[in-house]
Amino acid sequence: MFIVYSRDKDLHLFAVRVTGDAVKLDEECVCESYFPRRRDGTMIPEMDAYRWVTPVDIDQYAGRSLARLFQTTLSLTELHQTLA
């Protein structure tokens, strides 16, 4: 799914259905996407960390604006039910 997130950022969101230990985030997922910090151009990782969470818990881990997007534009609960 492609979403215009802000003036300077577009989101490309992907959904997957996995079970149990199908994916080991600490061993297999690596972020190789960086963006330049506006102040000095230092390249910063796009991702801070990975974590599997249920739609109910997303507000604890997503930034405020991303959590708001999930509440108003893209229902993670509905998506979760569709994939189940």
Beta strands, then each sheet from edge to edge (+ up, - down):
strand 1: 2-6
strand 2: 9-12
strand 3: 34-36
strand 4: 43-45
sheet 1: 1+ 2-
sheet 2: 3+ 4-
end
